Amino acid sequence: MSTAAVPIPKAAGRVLVRGSARHRLLVGAVAAIAAVVGILVPVVVTDFELGRLSQVAAYAVALLGLNIVTGMSGQISLGHAAFFGVGAYTTAILAGDHGWPFFATIPVSAAIGALVGLVVGIPALRLKGMYLAIVTLALGTAVPIYLQGHSSAWLGAGSASGVRASFRWTKPDWLLLDVSAAGWKYLVLLAIAVVVFLLVAQVLRSRVGRGLLYISSGERTAAVSGVWTAGTKIGAFVVSSMLAAVGGSMYMLVVPIVTPQSIGFSLTLLFLTAMIIGGKSSVAGAVVGAFFMVYLPPMSSQLVLGIPGLQSLTAHVGLVSNIVYGALLLLCVFFLPRGVVPAAARLARRFVVVIPAGGELPAASGARTRRPAPPAPDADAAPRTPEEIHS
């Protein structure tokens, strides 16, 4: 019996098997280059840019939490800025009023954020869609109002105008790099962000992470697959709120003041747009979205100010800047509906395709396999009777 040979896909020469020596070498090289660049950044850039990069690290950790609860588990959360404010206020109070060091405030912020996420996550078991969005929206709008009007009893007399945090921050003697205090802050926040991202990425590769993806496709499907839907949904809110609180604490090291206005609903909208731009179901999308949060608004303002004659036509340059900012967001959503990171991943698959060990080449890589052709009839064989065909 003769069969047609299955063609070898054109992408086979650039396929990497996950966990193989070539794959580990590539991942290690990329990680080493990223680590060297990240460490050398404070040596070559100004303190102003270091401040903005430090904000990127803080926002990235908070965005990672929103990606987990909304992008991966499919639960709508419109109160993420309130969780961010929990961590910021915790660090500000402990450091400003009680003299705590910065590192000691982060575990407390994470614990309080996880507790708040647990309180919000329990109603999420009964609520879905718009109903859950309304509950989280109420939380996001009520927290700033309460902090501005009725919090002086436990936040101090200046709570409505903001709570400040002061840190004694100097470069340690063991650090060999010649960096400023801003550079040392950047390195610390970068290290915290890297640790958080590595831990979350490891968890998402486990059964828990697969359970989140099952829930986003349907709770009944997840339950049939053996996923504990109730615990996974509550856990998503707990982890999301905890990461947002840690991001708020990190932010206080860069901008040592938090006000009710700074954690309002506008910040939640900024988180949501950044999540969509970066890629809602991607861990790396949180980093890209954080860069957009920090750099896109001033870039739109500079673009407006660079247009000749615009300042003479209108006195509301800031309003025009917001319009340009919205237009840029619409362009990103229109041309990159799944986000920047998934689009970059599709582009990268044209050059390198990573498949699991023992897996097959994905269809998205452009490789197509053909089924073996049926055996050719034997001309010397005797014709078969109808009874032989149907037997």
Sequence and secondary structure as in RCSB ss.txt:
>XXXX:A:sequence
MSTAAVPIPKAAGRVLVRGSARHRLLVGAVAAIAAVVGILVPVVVTDFELGRLSQVAAYAVALLGLNIVTGMSGQ
ISLGHAAFFGVGAYTTAILAGDHGWPFFATIPVSAAIGALVGLVVGIPALRLKGMYLAIVTLALGTAVPIYLQGH
SSAWLGAGSASGVRASFRWTKPDWLLLDVSAAGWKYLVLLAIAVVVFLLVAQVLRSRVGRGLLYISSGERTAAVS
GVWTAGTKIGAFVVSSMLAAVGGSMYMLVVPIVTPQSIGFSLTLLFLTAMIIGGKSSVAGAVVGAFFMVYLPPMS
SQLVLGIPGLQSLTAHVGLVSNIVYGALLLLCVFFLPRGVVPAAARLARRFVVVIPAGGELPAASGARTRRPAPP
APDADAAPRTPEEIHS
>XXXX:A:secstr
         GGGGGEEETTSHHHHHHHHHHHHHHHHHHHHHHHHS HHHHHHHHHHHHHHHHHHHHIIIIIIT  
  S HHHHHHHHHHHHHHHHHTT   HHHHHHHHHHHHHHHHHHHHTGGGT  HHHHHHHHHHHHHHHHHHHHHS
 HHHH TTTTT EE        TT  S   HHHHHHHHHHHHHHHHHHHHHHHHTSHHHHHHHHHHH HHHHHHT
T  HHHHHHHHHHHHHHHHHHHHHHHHHHS EE TGGGSHHHHHHHHHHHHHH TT HHHHHHHHHHHHHHHHHH
HHHHHTSTTHHHH S HHHHHHHHHHHHHHHHHHH TT HHHHHHHHHTTT EEE TT    GGGT         
   TTS    HHHHH 
